[in-house]
Amino acid sequence: MPTLEDTLKSLARRILAMDEDELVRLIPKYRKRMDNFTPTQEWEESVIIYLIINGYRVKSAQFVEER
């Protein structure tokens, strides 16, 4: 049975394999949902998705800066 850390690592690998431009295009959609607070699972998921995409962007910016 996979551990929580195994699951997170698997998720990270899957996200890293995605197209960055496509992810970035999703930011306004999830930012809007996040800004419109409702105590629902959809709102919670929107916050996590928004932060994941921004984490990807931070990683990319750091990668470019270090080159």
C-alpha positions as CSV (number, residue, x, y, z in Angstrom):
1,M,0.0,0.0,0.0
2,P,1.5,3.4,-1.0
3,T,2.4,5.9,1.6
4,L,1.2,9.5,1.6
5,E,4.7,10.5,0.5
6,D,4.6,7.9,-2.4
7,T,1.3,9.4,-3.5
8,L,2.6,12.9,-3.4
9,K,5.8,12.0,-5.4
10,S,3.7,10.2,-8.0
11,L,1.5,13.3,-8.3
12,A,4.5,15.5,-8.7
13,R,5.9,13.3,-11.4
14,R,2.6,13.4,-13.3
15,I,2.4,17.2,-13.0
16,L,5.9,17.7,-14.2
17,A,5.1,15.7,-17.3
18,M,2.3,18.1,-18.2
19,D,2.5,21.0,-20.6
20,E,3.4,24.2,-18.6
21,D,1.5,26.5,-21.0
22,E,-1.6,24.5,-20.6
23,L,-1.3,24.6,-16.8
24,V,-0.8,28.3,-16.8
25,R,-3.9,28.8,-18.9
26,L,-5.9,27.3,-16.1
27,I,-4.8,29.8,-13.5
28,P,-7.5,32.4,-14.0
29,K,-10.2,29.7,-13.8
30,Y,-9.0,28.4,-10.5
31,R,-8.1,31.8,-9.1
32,K,-11.7,32.9,-9.7
33,R,-13.1,29.9,-8.0
34,M,-10.6,30.3,-5.1
35,D,-11.6,34.0,-4.7
36,N,-15.3,33.1,-4.5
37,F,-15.2,31.3,-1.1
38,T,-17.8,28.7,-0.5
39,P,-17.4,26.0,2.2
40,T,-17.4,23.2,-0.4
41,Q,-15.1,20.5,-1.6
42,E,-15.0,22.1,-5.0
43,W,-13.7,25.3,-3.4
44,E,-11.1,23.3,-1.5
45,E,-10.0,21.5,-4.6
46,S,-9.7,24.8,-6.5
47,V,-7.4,26.2,-3.8
48,I,-5.1,23.1,-4.0
49,I,-5.1,23.1,-7.9
50,Y,-4.3,26.8,-8.0
51,L,-1.4,26.3,-5.5
52,I,-0.1,23.3,-7.4
53,I,0.0,25.2,-10.7
54,N,1.7,28.1,-9.0
55,G,4.2,25.7,-7.4
56,Y,5.0,24.5,-11.0
57,R,5.5,28.1,-12.0
58,V,7.9,28.8,-9.1
59,K,9.8,25.6,-10.0
60,S,10.2,26.8,-13.6
61,A,11.3,30.3,-12.6
62,Q,13.9,28.9,-10.2
63,F,15.1,26.5,-12.9
64,V,15.6,29.4,-15.4
65,E,17.3,31.6,-12.8
66,E,19.8,28.9,-11.9
67,R,20.9,28.3,-15.5
